[in-house]
Amino acid sequence: EDPLRADADPQRVWTRVHRSSRPIAALLMDQAVFAGVGNIYRAETLFRVGVSPFRAGNRISQERLRAIWEDLRPLMEYGVATGFITTVDLDDVPDPLPPDDPEAGRWYVYHRTGRPCLRCGTPVAEREVASRRLFWCPTCQAH
């Protein structure tokens, strides 16, 4: 299901996710489950919603999956409208931006390995999941 389509059915996504023991990070990259999400949106949405990328699909509540879906829609709509992917809420943008961390104004975790989380200061972690580099905050996304 494509979160940008008006006729998309989040209930079908819930059914597919809830039946799977694969990590939610892998399911977000599976085009048969979520269409068009991509690596940046995967990392950023999971951070913004506070979900561990390693949580099995069948351990994601319907409420949390709804939060993921509802977070993806406006982020992806903005990206399509502007041609620019940015996910950081204005209140979380460091002022001034660190000169060695230009991504801190655009992304919470994506491509920020080892740099401090914008919310808690824990170094951002990285691991390969679903053949792509995944970025997450081990503190903010512990569950």
C-alpha positions in Angstrom: 0.0 0.0 0.0 1.2 3.5 -0.9 0.7 6.0 1.9 0.3 8.7 -0.7 -2.7 7.1 -2.4 -6.1 8.3 -1.4 -7.4 4.7 -1.8 -4.7 3.1 0.2 -6.0 0.9 3.0 -3.9 0.9 6.2 -5.9 -2.1 7.4 -4.4 -4.2 4.7 -0.9 -3.0 5.8 -1.8 -4.0 9.4 -2.9 -7.5 8.3 0.4 -8.0 6.5 2.6 -6.6 9.2 0.8 -8.4 12.0 1.3 -11.8 10.3 5.0 -11.3 10.0 7.9 -12.0 12.4 10.3 -9.9 10.2 11.5 -6.6 11.8 9.4 -3.6 11.0 12.5 -2.0 9.4 12.5 -4.8 6.8 8.7 -4.6 6.3 8.9 -0.9 5.6 11.3 -1.6 2.8 9.1 -4.4 1.4 7.1 -2.9 -1.6 4.5 -5.6 -1.1 3.7 -4.1 2.3 4.6 -0.4 2.1 5.0 1.1 -1.4 7.5 3.9 -1.9 8.8 4.3 1.6 12.5 4.2 0.9 15.5 4.2 3.3 15.3 7.8 4.6 11.6 7.6 5.4 12.0 4.2 7.0 14.7 5.4 9.5 13.1 8.8 10.2 9.6 7.6 10.7 10.6 4.9 13.1 12.6 7.5 15.0 9.8 10.0 15.0 7.3 7.4 16.3 9.7 5.9 18.8 9.7 2.4 17.4 12.7 0.0 17.5 13.5 -0.9 13.9 14.2 -4.5 15.1 10.7 -5.0 16.6 8.9 -7.9 14.8 5.9 -7.0 12.8 3.7 -9.3 14.9 4.8 -7.3 18.0 3.7 -3.9 16.6 0.4 -2.8 18.0 -2.3 -1.6 15.6 -2.0 1.9 17.3 1.8 2.1 16.7 1.4 0.9 13.1 -1.3 3.6 12.6 1.2 6.2 14.1 3.8 5.0 11.5 1.3 5.3 8.7 0.1 8.7 9.8 3.7 10.0 10.2 4.7 8.7 6.7 1.9 10.5 4.8 2.8 14.1 5.5 6.6 13.5 5.3 6.2 11.8 1.9 3.7 14.4 0.7 6.2 17.2 1.5 9.0 15.3 -0.2 6.9 14.9 -3.4 5.7 18.5 -3.3 9.2 20.0 -2.8 11.6 17.4 -4.1 13.4 17.7 -0.7 13.3 15.2 2.1 13.4 16.8 5.5 12.0 15.2 8.7 13.3 17.3 11.7 10.7 19.3 13.5 11.7 23.0 13.7 11.9 22.8 17.5 14.6 20.1 17.3 16.9 21.8 14.8 20.1 22.7 16.6 20.8 26.5 16.6 23.4 27.0 15.4 23.8 23.9 13.3 27.0 22.1 14.1 29.5 22.8 11.2 30.5 19.1 11.1 26.9 17.8 11.1 24.9 19.5 8.3 22.3 16.7 8.3 21.2 17.7 11.8 18.9 20.3 10.2 17.3 17.8 7.9 17.3 14.3 9.5 17.2 12.9 13.0 19.1 9.7 12.4 19.6 9.1 8.7 23.4 9.3 7.8 24.2 10.6 11.3 26.1 7.5 12.6 28.0 8.3 15.7 26.6 11.8 16.0 24.4 12.8 18.9 20.7 12.1 18.7 18.9 15.5 18.4 16.6 14.6 21.3 18.7 12.6 23.8 22.3 12.9 22.8 22.9 9.2 22.4 25.2 8.4 19.4 23.2 7.4 16.4 23.8 3.7 15.5 24.0 2.0 12.1 23.4 -1.6 10.9 22.5 -3.2 7.6 18.8 -4.4 7.5 17.0 -5.5 4.3 20.2 -4.9 2.3 20.3 -1.2 3.2 22.0 0.9 5.9 19.7 1.5 8.8 20.2 4.4 11.3 18.5 4.6 14.7 18.8 6.0 18.2 19.3 3.1 20.7 17.8 5.2 23.5 14.8 6.9 21.8 13.9 3.7 19.9 14.6 1.1 22.6 11.0 -0.3 22.3 
